Amino acid sequence: MRPVIDNDFLLHSDAAKALYHQYAEKMPIIDYHCHIDPQDIAEDRIYDNITQVWLGGDHYKWRLMRANGVSEEYVTGGAPDREKFQKFAAVMPKAAGNPVYHWVHLELKRYFGYEGELNEDTAEQVWQLCNERLKTLSVRKMIARYHVKVIATTDDPADALTAHEQIAADPDCKVKVIPAWRPDKVLNIHKEGAAAYLGKLSQAAGVEITGLDSLFAALSRRMDFFASHGCCASDHGLERTPCPAAKAEAEAVLTRVLRGEEVSREDAAQFQYVVMRFLAGEYHSRNWVMQLHMCATYGVNTFQQKKLGPDTGFDGIGSSCNVEHLAHLLTGLSADDALGKTILYSLNPNDLDLLAVLTGSFQQAGMAGKIQLGAAWWFNDTYSGIRAQLTAVANNSLLGNFIGMLTDSRSFLSYARHEYFRRILCDMVGGWMEQGMLSDNLKTWGRLVEDVSYHNVQRYFFQQ
């Protein structure tokens, strides 16, 4: 029987195989957006079993288990790890076409040497094999397996960054781990606990927050702290595109929150616009990359969200981006010479061409690909979703300037997703070569594949 993942997995032409094996396969990884816990890297954690690695915080897998009717006790509940793993293994034969099927078997082969298929019958064999390997497969060894050079975590402005300091001081840690600034709790001022969070931020910054100016001062001071720890990127999770507003309107919203009053989503959108204008200017002055993750709807199942908490697999795709509002924000920043390197993501797949075209209106002389259409994200990092995102970039911009893939994951085994992306990239470009849509110059397109896999993101984040 052919292995689930063979040497030419997803590569459907001779040109694709040559592009991957001669060019993409050897490139290291810069994972510029993920949700892993840096403390696990600092401690070089060793997991007790495969369930902890795979099901400890992976809402992709949780959603598939729920779709198979699995009780929550075996998903996020207190069932024994071995039983949880059995329930998950039983899902795999039903997951044809789902990226989790591919990711699972890529990880099994690359990290554990297993080339068979995971199902109910093989679960015990896989459980024993993985657990034995995990006795010596620490977090840092997982990272090294895919030659990961840089990891950017996701960090709150009030975070003390203690784990980052531990990692930086450890000469045995070979991967560079940097914080990425994620001020969602500032921007989502309409959500419960906003006033308490502003108090926490005030304490961390040593600035009493009484209005917008003092909020900006606190944020600037914390950005200086992040910069001193190597930060060069920001990220924002925006359910809606910020609505154009004047500073006085945002000031009024903030005042109400500081008084303990509730504000609406519409109020928050106005506040977000003004704060984003300030933040973006600060990022530009520091040469930070600004990432905007837009159009997710969080907690669509409000009952389960309240019961189990955020990031447990009950989110959805939001409405399409408001391109007029987004263009207004970017135009204002451009007019103020405050628009730095920016990556635009939308969870709504209908926005791919919209955003790819929008990036072309805000590029800058002297820097290739300053404004980027972000990688296929969350519900879109599927086989077809990755191809659609690459096609949108190719159709509307320059594929050769794209900065490539990220994991957006909480698992240290997820670097296999970079391989998944690179194989799809090579299959697309190789297919165009075979069809006569591109020249047959392997060196030219091999260079493009290397750039998209690694060189572009290295230049984008770490060169002026």
N, C-alpha and C positions, 0 to 999 in steps of 0.2 A: 504494500500500500504506500502511495506517495505521502511524504510528510505533510502535515497541515501547512507548515511554512517551509518551502523549499528554497534553494539558492536564488531562484529567479521569481520569487513571489511578487506578483503584481506587475512584472515586466513582460510585456507582450510583443516585443520586437527585438531584433538583434541590436539595433541602435540603443534602445532603452537599457538593455543589459550592459552594453559597453559604457554608457553614461553612468550607470549606477556603480558598477564594479570597479571601473577605472577612475572615477572622479568623486561621486557623492559619498560612497561608502567610507572613505578614509577621512572625511572631514570631521573635526571636533564639533562640539555643541556649545552654543551660548543660549541658555534657557532664560530669556529675558522677562518672562512673566510666569510665575507659578505661585502655589499656595502651600508649599511645604513648610514644615516647622524648622527654623534654623537651629533650634535647641537640639534636635535629633542629630544634626551634623556636628554640632559642638561636642556632643557626647558620643558620637559615632555609634549610634544605637544599633543593637542587634535584636531583631524581632523573634518572638517565641515560635510563631507559626505563620503560615501563608495567609490565614484569615486576617491576622493583624495587618499584614502588608496590603492585602487586596480589599478587604471589606471594612477596614477601620474608619474610613472617611470618604469612600468613593460613591458619590450619589449616582454616577452612571450605572454601576452594578446594582445599587439598591433599587433603582427604578425598574431594571429588568426583572429582579426578583419579585417585586410587587406586581409587575405585569403577568407573572406566572402564578399569582395567587398565594405567594409565600407570606406567612404571618409575620407581622412586624417583630415578633420575638426573635426571629431568625435573621432579621435584616439589621436593625439597630438596637434590638433588645438584648436580653440577658441569656439567650440560649448558648450552650457550649460552642466554642469555636469550631470544633470538628463537625458539629451538626449544621452550623451556618455554612461551612464550606460545602457540605453535601448538597444543601439546598441550592447553592449557587452553581455547582457543577451540573445539576439537573437542568439548569436554564440553557446551557450552551448548545445542545442539539436543536434548540428552537430559535437560536439567534442568528440564523443565516442573514447575511447582509448588514448586520449590525457591527459597527467598528469595534465594540468590546470583544467580539469573537476573535477578531484579528489581533487586537492588543494583547488579549490573554495568551494566545498561542505564540505570539512574538516574545512575550516576557518569559513564558515557560521554556522556550528554546534558548533564548539568549542568556538568561540568568541561571537556569536550572538544567539545561541540556535535555529537556524532554521534547520529543518530536511527535508524540502521539496526540490523540484528541482527548480533551477533557469532557467527561460526561459522568453520569451516575455510576457506571461500571468501573471507570478508571480513577474515580475520586480518591480511593484509598491509596492507590499506587502513587498518585501525584502528591497527595498529602504527605506521605512518608518521604518521598524524594525531596520535595521542597523544604520540608522541615529539617531534614538532615543537612541540606546545603545552607540553610539559614543560620546554622550554628556558627558558621565562619563568614557568612556574607553580610558584613556590616553595611550601614548606610553609605559610608565613604567608598566601599568597594562597589556598591551598586552604581554610584556616580561615576567611578573610574571606568566601569565596563563600557560605557558609551563615550568615553573621552570628553566628559563635560568640563569645560574650562571655567565657565562663569555661571552662577545662579543668582538671579535677582528674586528675592522673596517679596512678600506683600506685607507692609508694615504700617501700623497706625501712627499718626504724628505724635501721640503721647507715649509711644513705646520707648523704653529705656535702651533698647538695642543691645542688651546684655549678651545675648547669644552671639551676635555679630562680633562683639568685642572678644569673646572667648575664641571664636574661630580665627579671627585676625591674629591673635596672640599665639596660636598653635602652629609651630613650624611643620608638624606632621600632616596638616590638612593641605592637600595639594590643589583643591578647587577654590576659586575665588568666590566668596559669597557676599553679596552686597544687598543692602535694604532698598526697597522701592517704596516711595511715599504714596500712601493711599488714604486721602482725607475724606472718605465717605461719611464718617460720622459727623464731620463738620457740615458737609453739603446736604445731607439728609436731615435737615433741621426739623422736618415735619414728623419724624419718627419718635417713638417713645424713648425717653431717656436722653433727649438732646441737651436739655439744660444741665443735667448731671455730667454729661460728657464734656461740655464746655468748661465746667469747673475742673475736671481732670486735666484738660488741655491747659487751662490757666495755670494750674499748679506745676505741670511739667515745664512750661515755658518761663515761669516766674513773672508772668504778666497778668494783671487782673483784667479780665475781659468784661467791659461795660458797654461796648459798641463796636462798630465795624473797624474803626481805626486801631483799637486795642486788639481786636481779633486778628487783624492783619499783622500787627506787631508780634503777636504770639506765634502765628504761623511762620513768619519770617525767621524768628529766632529758632524755631524747631527745624526749619529747613536748613539752617546753618549747622545745626547739630547732626542732621542726617548727612549733609555733605561731608562733614568731618569723618563720617564712617563709610565714605565711598559711594554714597547714593548718586545716581546719575539719571534716574527715571522716576516719573510719577505715574499714577494710574488712578482712574476714576470709574466707579460703577454708577452710571446715570440711567435711571429708568426712563426718563424723558429728556428731550433736548432742552437745555436751559432757555427760558423765555426772556427776550430782551427787556431790560428794566434799568431804572435809574438808581443811583446809590441811595437816595432817600427812601425809596421803596424797600430796598434790602435792609436798610437801617431799621425801618419800622418793624419788619418781620423779626429781626434779631432781638429787638427790644421786647417784643411780645414773648418770645421764647425765654429770654432771661427773667421775665416776670412769672414764668411758669405757665403761660398760656399755650394752647394748642394752635398750630397753624396748618393750613391746607397744603396739598400737593402743589396747587397753583402758586401759593405764596412761596413755597420752597423753590419752585422753578425760577422765580424772579431773584430770590436770594442767591441761588446757584449761579445765575448768570453774572452777577456782580462779583461774587467770590472767585468764579472761574477767570474773569478778566484779570483780577489781581494775581491769582496763582499762576496763570499762564505767563504773565510778565516776569514773575519771579523765576519761573523755570527757564525762560529764555535767557535771563541774565546769568544764570548758573550753568547754561548749556545742558540742561536736563531734557530728556525726552518726555513729552506729554502723551499719555495714552488715554483715550476716551472709549470705554466700553459702554455701549448704549443699547437701549431697547430690550432689556430683560424685564420680566415681570416677576417680582419676588413673592413667594408665598401665595400662589394662586389657590391652593387648598388651605384656606385660612385655619380650618380646624386642626389639621395635622401640623401646620407650621407652628401654631401655638402650643401644641402638644409636645412636639419633638425639637422645636427650635429652628433657627436658620441653617442653610446649607445642608439640608437633609433630603433634598430631592423633590421638592414641591414647588419649584419655580417654572416659569414658562417664557415663551417668546412674546415680546411686547409689540405694540404697533410700530409702524415704520417711522424712521427718523423724520423730524420736521426739518427739511433741508433749508428752508428759509431762515429758521432760527439759528441753525448751525452755521450757515453762511454769514449771518449777521455777526455771530461771535468771532469767526475767523477773520472777517473783514475788519472789524474793529481792532483786533489784535494786529493785523497786518498794517493798518493805518498808523498805529502807535509804535510800529517797529518792535512789537512784543510777541510776534508769532515765531516760536521756535520749532524744533523738530516735533512732529505730531503724527500719531498713529490713530486712525479712526476705525473702530470695530462696531459692527451692529449684529445683534443676535438674530435680527430679522433678515433672512436670506434675500428678501426682495430688495434690500438696500445695497446689494453689492455693486451694481452698476452706478447707482445714484452716488455712492460715496467714492467710487473709483473715478468718476467724472469730476466730482467736487475737488478731489485732490489736485487735479490738473490746473485749477484756477488759483492755487496758492503756492505753487512751487517758487523756487528762488534761484537766481543765477549764482553759480559757483558751488552749488551743492546738489548732487544728483539724488532725486527721490526724497527730498526733505519732508514732504507730506505723504504718508503711506496709507493704503488700504490694509488694515490689519489682517492677520492670518485667520483662517476659518476657526471659529470660536464656539466652544461649548456644544450646543446641539448641532453645530455645523461642521465639527471636525471629523466628518465621516468621509468615506471614499468619494461619494458624489459631491459632498460639500467642499472638500479640499479642491477638487477639480473645478468646481464652479467658481471658487474664489480666485484660483490661478487664472482661469479663463477671463474673469472680469478685469484682473490686472493687465493681462496680455492684450485684451481687446481695447482697453481705454487708456493704458499708460505704457510703462516699460517693465516687462517681466524681469529683465536683467538687473533692475534696481531694487527688487523686492527683498525684504529683510528676513523672510523665511518663517519657520515654525516656532512654536512655544508649546510647553506642556499644559499650562493652566491647570495643574494637577496638585493633589496632596500626597501623591505616592512617589516614592523614590524609584519605582520600577517603570515609571511612565516615560523615561527617556526613549523607550522603544517607539514612542509616537513620532519622534524625529525621523527614525528610520522609515516608518510608515509614510510620512510626508515625502521624504526624499525619493522613495520608490515611486510614488504617484507622480511627482515632478518629473522624474526621468522617463517614466512611461509616457507622459504627455509630450514632452519635448522629443523623445525618441520616435513617437508615433508621427509627429509632424515631419521629422526627417524622412521616415520611411514613406510617407505619403507625398513627398516632394514639396511640402509647404515650407521647408527650410532646406538649406544646403546640406550636403553630406559631410561637412567639415566637422568631424568629431571634436577636434581641439577647440573650435569656437564655442560649440554648445556645451562642451565639458567645462569650459571656463565659466559659462553662465550658471551651470548647475553648482559649481563650487562657490560662486559668489552668492547665490540665493541660499545655499546651505549654511554658509559660514562667513565669508569675507564681508558681505554687505552689512550684516548685523554687527560685526566687530567694528567696522568703520563708523557705523551710525551711532553707536552708543559710546565708543571709546576714543574717537578722534574728533578733533575740533572741526 
